[in-house]
Amino acid sequence: MTRSPDMLDQSLAHELEEARKLLEIMGDELAADIDTITKHCTSLQTIDIVMQILGHIANVVRSDDRRETVEGIGMHDLKMKLLPAAIDATRKASCGQAA
């Protein structure tokens, strides 16, 4: 389904990207310290995963074709969580256009 992201979609995507960038800066600063890496390796990996999730969600929010964008997500778990809603939204939009 093709749609045009509205101003709110664009603003939300921008804010998600800003949050992702802040996490990236924080993660880079923490990863610069070997003691922090040694003590908090799993937490640093979690920061990276959260950054990826935020980036994918921002891409979906700003997308003209959300289903296609969701289908292109490389993180399997996230894709499987979002795909049913993306399919449902596409189906509902198609039904609305047919009416």
N, C-alpha and C positions, 0 to 999 in steps of 0.2 A: 504494500500500500504506500503510495506516495502522498506525502503531506508537507505542509510548509511549517517549520517550527516558528512559533510566535515569539514575541518579545520576552515573555516569561520563560519559555524554553531556553532561549538564548542566554538569558540572565542566569538561570539555574545551571546550565552547562558551564558558563564562565566561572561561577562560584565554586562548582565542583573542581574545575581545573585549578583554581587558586588554592583550594584546600589541598589538592594533590601536590602542587608545587611547594607549599609550606611543609608538608610531610617529607618531600624529597630533600629539602634543605636540612631539615632536622635529622633525617636519616644519614645524609652525607656527613654532617657534623659529628654524629655519634659514631659512625663507621670510621672516622679518622683517628679514633683512639683505640689502640689495640686492646687495652684493658676492658673497654666497653664491649668490643667485639667478642672477646673471650667470655665475658660474664653474661652478655645479652644477645647472643647470636640468633636465637629463636625469635626474640622480640624484634630484632632488626629485620629479619625475614618477614615477619608479620607486617611491619611498616611497608615493606615493598609490595606485599600482596594487597594491602589496603590501597596503596597508590594505584596499582593496576586496576582494581575494582572501580575506584573513583573515575579513572580515565575512561574506562569502558562505559560506565553509566553516563558520563558527560557526552560521549559520542552518541549514545542512543537517544538522549534527550534532544540533542541538536539535529538529529538525522531527519532527512526527508523520508526515508524508508526504514522505520524502526525494526521491522521484522528482519530485513536483510542485514541490518547492522548487528542485531542480536545474533543472527546465525553466523556472523563473521567473528564473533568473540572467541578468542583462543582458550580462555579459561573455561574448561568443560563444566565445572560445577556452577559457575555463574550463568553460563549460557543455558543450562538445563533449568535453572531457577527462573530465568526471564522469558524463555521461549514460549511457555504456555500463555503468558499474558500478552506477548507480542502477537501470537497466532490469534488469540481471542480478539485483540484490538483490530487486527486486519479483517477478521471475519465480520465483526460488528460494523466496521467502516464499509465493507463491501455490501452488507445488507442495507445500510443507510443510503448508499448510492443507488441501489436497485429500486428503492421505494419511490 
